[in-house]
């Protein structure tokens, strides 16, 4: 049994809290990286490819926030 499995089996609440914290951190890192890429002139398809998602998915998730942050977005 690995260390992760061992600690998860002893304290499920702690393990789940850690997963939730990692998800929040991953979302924050993604937001910052997408914003930086778009400020540097990346297109939606470039960002989507780098994240391994569709252009539509990345646009839906980030466009409103980026517009509110004043980021100049490329059409394609």
Order of alpha helices (4+ residues) and beta strands (2+ residues): alpha-alpha-alpha-alpha
